[in-house]
């Protein structure tokens, strides 16, 4: 038994925010312009971002997820009510409860037809989602088709005033439809995912959970300090993230009995230029093999890999080996080795995720 991608879809909001536009929002009090030069050019040169997409007010994570999911289902030619499993990965759920997966199930008109749950592991979420969905499809007869959606309204948990995080994150969603396959000739050949909880503070939203609830008494301090938003220990994350992605790539290739020379494309999470340059250099991959889109969309968290997959599927040829690799908060990381077998959607002209409100 195996699991095969039979449809992909992606969505980014219509609002484009350039580096120049950020000057309206970012507090540059701690930015050394004399040393670093103009802020928009610094973001482009050092971080690699040229623009990003921001969701509209009132547009929730489930709205982004719906658009990507709908496109993936259309690509697969499968009605939503034939999906047996819905996995949504997000760090910005619509609500604490119910799950965003349950909300998405309802929006798709498939209430009561599938198991639906969320995974909250930030930027490595899509890899985790594939890892779990593939295991359920291949080991449980009840599941024939799975919908894995990674969606992030990152701006809802980002302190846009900060000159680093304000420039880093963008909103978006990507989705795949998986089908159980009788053969492992194509599809997911191997997957690997793990975590290191000792580093849980490196990427976190400190407030809003049971450890630090937001109350009337502390809300002013929390909002002033930005504890309701993503907090990144950037220096610690950079080197560790590069090492873990490289480890995951080698691990999953070994599991599949392959080497780097067998890889047609690497589809990594898109945190920005510095980490991705480090990964490409460590793996000795030429630029055309390590696919990127962070320049246009920023860091869309766990949505980055499925967006990348959907955008670039026209490049893949039958038999190509792809490695999808993610790393993020938790601290979690992993990779999926996939042998491309083609699908209906891959024969269509290439397109970028289109914008518009859900």
C-alpha positions as CSV (number, residue, x, y, z in Angstrom):
1,X,0.0,0.0,0.0
2,X,1.1,3.6,-0.7
3,X,-0.2,7.1,-0.9
4,X,-0.4,9.2,-4.0
5,X,-1.0,12.9,-4.5
6,X,-3.9,13.2,-7.0
7,X,-4.6,16.9,-6.6
8,X,-3.0,20.1,-5.5
9,X,-4.2,23.6,-4.8
10,X,-3.0,26.9,-3.3
11,X,-4.2,30.4,-2.4
12,X,-2.7,33.7,-1.4
13,X,-4.7,36.8,-0.5
14,X,-4.9,39.6,-3.1
15,X,-3.2,42.3,-1.0
16,X,0.4,42.7,-2.0
17,X,2.7,44.4,0.6
18,X,6.0,45.5,-0.7
19,X,9.1,46.4,1.3
20,X,8.4,50.0,0.7
21,X,4.9,49.6,2.0
22,X,6.3,48.2,5.2
23,X,7.5,51.7,6.1
24,X,3.9,52.6,7.0
25,X,3.8,49.9,9.7
26,X,7.3,49.1,11.0
27,X,8.9,50.8,14.0
28,X,12.5,51.5,12.9
29,X,13.6,52.8,16.3
30,X,15.8,49.7,16.7
31,X,16.9,49.5,13.1
32,X,20.4,50.9,12.5
33,X,19.9,52.6,9.1
34,X,23.3,54.3,9.2
35,X,24.9,50.9,9.3
36,X,22.4,48.8,7.3
37,X,21.2,51.4,4.7
38,X,17.6,52.0,3.8
39,X,15.2,49.5,5.3
40,X,13.4,48.3,2.2
41,X,16.7,47.5,0.5
42,X,18.0,45.8,3.6
43,X,15.0,43.5,3.7
44,X,15.6,42.6,0.1
45,X,19.3,42.1,0.4
46,X,19.6,40.4,3.8
47,X,16.3,38.6,4.2
48,X,15.5,38.1,0.6
49,X,11.9,39.2,0.7
50,X,10.6,41.5,-2.0
51,X,6.9,41.4,-1.1
52,X,4.3,39.3,0.8
53,X,0.5,38.8,0.9
54,X,-1.6,40.0,3.8
55,X,-5.2,38.7,4.4
56,X,-8.1,41.1,4.6
57,X,-9.7,42.0,7.9
58,X,-12.4,39.4,8.6
59,X,-10.6,36.8,6.4
60,X,-9.9,33.8,8.7
61,X,-7.4,31.0,8.4
62,X,-10.3,28.6,7.4
63,X,-11.1,31.0,4.5
64,X,-7.6,30.7,3.2
65,X,-7.7,26.9,3.7
66,X,-11.1,26.6,1.9
67,X,-9.8,28.3,-1.2
68,X,-6.7,26.0,-1.4
69,X,-8.8,22.9,-0.5
70,X,-11.4,23.7,-3.1
71,X,-8.8,24.0,-5.8
72,X,-7.1,20.8,-4.8
73,X,-10.4,18.9,-4.8
74,X,-11.2,20.3,-8.2
75,X,-7.7,19.3,-9.4
76,X,-8.3,15.8,-8.2
77,X,-11.8,15.7,-9.6
78,X,-13.1,14.5,-6.3
79,X,-16.2,15.7,-4.3
80,X,-15.5,16.9,-0.8
81,X,-17.9,14.2,0.6
82,X,-15.6,11.5,-0.7
83,X,-12.8,12.7,1.6
84,X,-12.4,10.3,4.5
85,X,-9.7,12.3,6.4
86,X,-9.1,16.1,6.7
87,X,-5.9,17.2,8.3
88,X,-5.3,21.0,8.8
89,X,-1.9,22.2,9.9
90,X,-1.9,25.7,11.3
91,X,-0.4,27.8,14.1
92,X,-3.2,30.4,13.7
93,X,-6.5,28.5,14.1
94,X,-9.8,30.3,13.7
95,X,-10.6,29.5,17.4
96,X,-9.2,27.5,20.3
97,X,-12.0,25.1,19.7
98,X,-13.5,23.7,17.5
99,X,-10.6,22.7,15.2
100,X,-10.1,24.6,12.0
101,X,-10.3,21.3,10.2
102,X,-13.9,20.9,11.5
103,X,-14.7,24.5,10.3
104,X,-13.2,23.7,6.9
105,X,-15.2,20.5,6.7
106,X,-18.4,22.4,7.1
107,X,-17.4,25.1,4.6
108,X,-16.7,22.3,2.1
109,X,-20.2,20.9,2.6
110,X,-18.8,17.6,3.9
111,X,-20.0,17.7,7.5
112,X,-20.2,14.2,9.1
113,X,-18.3,12.6,6.2
114,X,-14.7,12.5,7.5
115,X,-12.4,12.5,10.5
116,X,-11.1,16.1,10.8
117,X,-8.4,17.4,13.1
118,X,-5.7,20.0,13.4
119,X,-1.9,19.7,13.9
120,X,-0.2,22.7,15.5
121,X,3.5,22.4,14.8
122,X,4.1,25.7,12.9
123,X,6.4,25.7,9.9
124,X,7.0,21.9,9.7
125,X,3.3,21.3,9.7
126,X,2.8,20.2,6.1
127,X,5.5,17.5,6.4
128,X,3.9,16.3,9.7
129,X,0.5,16.3,7.9
130,X,1.7,14.1,5.0
131,X,3.6,11.8,7.5
132,X,0.4,11.2,9.5
133,X,-2.1,11.1,6.6
134,X,0.1,8.6,4.6
135,X,0.3,6.3,7.7
136,X,-3.5,6.4,8.1
137,X,-4.2,5.7,4.5
138,X,-1.9,2.8,4.3
139,X,-2.7,1.2,7.6
140,X,-6.5,1.8,8.1
141,X,-8.9,0.5,5.5
142,X,-11.5,3.1,6.5
143,X,-9.4,5.8,4.8
144,X,-9.1,6.0,1.1
145,X,-8.8,9.7,0.4
146,X,-7.2,12.4,2.6
147,X,-7.1,16.1,2.3
148,X,-4.1,17.8,3.9
149,X,-4.3,21.5,4.1
150,X,-1.6,23.9,5.5
151,X,-3.0,27.4,6.1
152,X,-1.6,30.4,8.0
153,X,-3.0,33.8,8.6
154,X,0.4,34.6,10.0
155,X,-0.3,38.3,10.2
156,X,-2.9,37.6,12.9
157,X,-0.1,36.5,15.3
158,X,2.7,38.8,14.0
159,X,3.9,42.1,15.6
160,X,4.0,44.0,12.3
161,X,5.7,46.9,14.1
162,X,8.9,44.8,14.6
163,X,11.3,45.4,11.7
164,X,12.2,41.7,11.4
165,X,8.9,39.8,12.0
166,X,6.9,42.5,10.2
167,X,8.9,41.9,7.1
168,X,9.1,38.1,7.4
169,X,5.6,36.7,7.4
170,X,2.9,36.4,4.8
171,X,-0.5,34.7,4.6
172,X,-1.5,31.8,2.4
173,X,-2.6,28.2,2.1
174,X,-1.8,25.1,0.2
175,X,-3.5,21.7,0.0
176,X,-3.1,18.2,-1.5
177,X,-5.5,15.4,-2.0
178,X,-4.0,12.0,-1.2
179,X,-5.3,8.7,-2.4
180,X,-4.5,5.2,-1.2
181,X,-2.5,3.3,-3.8
182,X,-2.1,-0.5,-4.2
183,X,1.6,0.1,-5.3
184,X,4.5,2.1,-4.0
185,X,6.0,2.6,-7.5
186,X,5.0,6.3,-7.2
187,X,3.9,8.5,-4.4
188,X,5.3,8.8,-0.9
189,X,8.4,6.5,-0.7
190,X,9.4,7.5,2.8
191,X,8.7,10.1,5.4
192,X,10.4,11.2,8.6
193,X,9.4,13.6,11.3
194,X,10.6,14.3,14.8
195,X,10.8,17.0,17.5
196,X,13.1,18.5,20.2
197,X,10.9,20.0,22.9
198,X,14.0,21.3,24.8
199,X,13.9,24.1,22.3
200,X,10.2,24.9,22.5
201,X,11.0,28.6,23.4
202,X,12.8,29.3,20.2
203,X,9.6,29.9,18.2
204,X,6.6,30.6,20.3
205,X,3.5,32.8,21.0
206,X,3.9,33.1,24.8
207,X,0.4,34.4,25.7
208,X,-3.1,33.2,25.1
209,X,-2.8,29.7,26.3
210,X,-3.3,28.2,29.8
211,X,0.3,29.0,30.8
212,X,-0.3,32.7,30.3
213,X,-4.0,33.5,29.7
214,X,-4.8,37.0,28.5
215,X,-6.8,38.7,31.2
216,X,-8.1,42.2,31.8
217,X,-5.4,42.6,34.4
218,X,-2.4,41.7,32.1
219,X,-3.6,42.4,28.6
220,X,-2.0,45.9,28.4
221,X,1.4,44.5,29.3
222,X,1.0,41.5,27.0
223,X,0.1,43.7,24.0
224,X,2.8,46.2,24.8
225,X,5.5,43.5,24.9
226,X,4.0,41.6,21.9
227,X,3.6,38.3,23.8
228,X,0.4,37.6,21.9
229,X,2.5,37.4,18.7
230,X,5.2,35.1,17.3
231,X,8.5,35.4,19.2
232,X,11.6,34.2,17.4
233,X,15.1,33.5,18.8
234,X,16.5,34.1,15.3
235,X,20.2,33.6,16.0
236,X,19.6,30.2,17.7
237,X,17.1,29.1,15.0
238,X,19.3,29.8,12.0
239,X,22.1,27.3,12.4
240,X,20.0,24.7,14.0
241,X,17.3,24.9,11.3
242,X,19.9,24.4,8.6
243,X,21.4,21.4,10.3
244,X,18.0,19.8,11.0
245,X,16.7,20.2,7.4
246,X,20.0,18.7,6.0
247,X,19.6,15.8,8.5
248,X,16.0,15.2,7.5
249,X,16.9,15.2,3.8
250,X,19.7,12.7,4.3
251,X,17.6,10.6,6.6
252,X,14.6,10.3,4.3
253,X,16.8,9.5,1.3
254,X,18.5,6.7,3.2
255,X,15.1,5.3,4.1
256,X,14.2,5.3,0.4
257,X,17.6,3.8,-0.6
258,X,18.5,6.9,-2.6
259,X,21.2,9.6,-2.6
260,X,21.3,13.3,-3.3
261,X,22.3,12.6,-6.9
262,X,18.8,11.0,-7.4
263,X,16.9,14.1,-6.3
264,X,15.3,16.2,-9.1
265,X,14.0,18.9,-6.8
266,X,14.1,20.0,-3.2
267,X,10.9,21.7,-1.9
268,X,11.9,23.3,1.4
269,X,10.0,25.4,3.9
270,X,10.6,29.1,3.0
271,X,11.9,31.0,6.0
272,X,14.0,33.4,3.9
273,X,17.3,33.7,2.1
274,X,19.8,33.0,4.9
275,X,18.5,29.6,6.0
276,X,17.7,28.4,2.5
277,X,21.1,29.5,1.2
278,X,22.6,27.5,4.1
279,X,20.6,24.4,3.2
280,X,21.5,24.6,-0.5
281,X,25.2,25.0,0.3
282,X,25.2,22.2,2.8
283,X,23.5,19.9,0.3
284,X,25.6,21.2,-2.6
285,X,22.4,21.7,-4.7
286,X,22.4,24.0,-7.7
287,X,19.8,26.9,-7.4
288,X,17.4,25.4,-10.0
289,X,17.0,22.3,-7.9
290,X,16.1,24.0,-4.6
291,X,12.8,25.7,-5.4
292,X,11.8,29.0,-3.7
293,X,8.9,31.5,-3.6
294,X,9.8,33.4,-0.4
295,X,10.7,36.4,-2.5
296,X,7.1,36.9,-3.6
297,X,5.2,35.6,-0.6
298,X,7.4,36.0,2.4
299,X,7.5,33.2,5.0
300,X,4.0,31.6,4.8
301,X,4.9,29.2,7.6
302,X,3.7,25.6,6.9
303,X,1.7,26.7,3.8
304,X,5.0,27.4,2.0
305,X,5.7,23.8,0.9
306,X,2.3,23.0,-0.6
307,X,2.1,26.4,-2.3
308,X,5.6,25.6,-3.8
309,X,4.4,22.2,-4.9
310,X,1.2,23.5,-6.6
311,X,3.1,26.3,-8.3
312,X,5.9,24.1,-9.7
313,X,4.1,20.8,-10.6
314,X,4.4,21.6,-14.3
315,X,8.2,21.1,-13.9
316,X,8.0,17.6,-12.6
317,X,8.5,14.6,-14.9
318,X,7.3,11.1,-14.3
319,X,9.8,9.3,-12.1
320,X,11.3,12.5,-10.6
321,X,12.3,12.2,-7.0
322,X,11.2,15.2,-4.9
323,X,12.1,15.9,-1.3
324,X,9.8,18.1,0.8
325,X,11.5,19.3,3.9
326,X,10.3,21.5,6.8
327,X,11.5,22.8,10.1
328,X,9.8,25.0,12.6
329,X,8.5,25.7,16.1
330,X,8.4,22.9,18.6
331,X,11.2,22.5,17.7
332,X,10.1,20.1,14.9
333,X,11.4,19.0,11.5
334,X,11.0,16.3,8.9
335,X,11.0,15.4,5.3
336,X,9.0,13.4,2.7
337,X,10.5,11.5,-0.2
338,X,8.1,11.5,-3.2
339,X,8.4,9.8,-6.6
340,X,6.3,11.8,-9.1
341,X,3.9,9.8,-11.1
342,X,1.9,12.5,-12.8
343,X,-1.7,13.5,-12.2
344,X,-4.5,15.3,-14.0
345,X,-3.6,18.6,-12.4
346,X,0.1,18.4,-13.5
347,X,-0.9,18.5,-17.2
348,X,-2.5,21.9,-16.8
349,X,-0.6,25.1,-17.5
350,X,1.4,26.4,-14.6
351,X,-0.3,29.0,-12.5
352,X,0.5,31.1,-9.4
353,X,-2.0,31.1,-6.5
354,X,-4.6,33.7,-7.3
355,X,-5.8,36.2,-4.8
356,X,-9.2,37.5,-3.8
357,X,-11.2,37.2,-0.6
358,X,-12.8,33.9,0.4
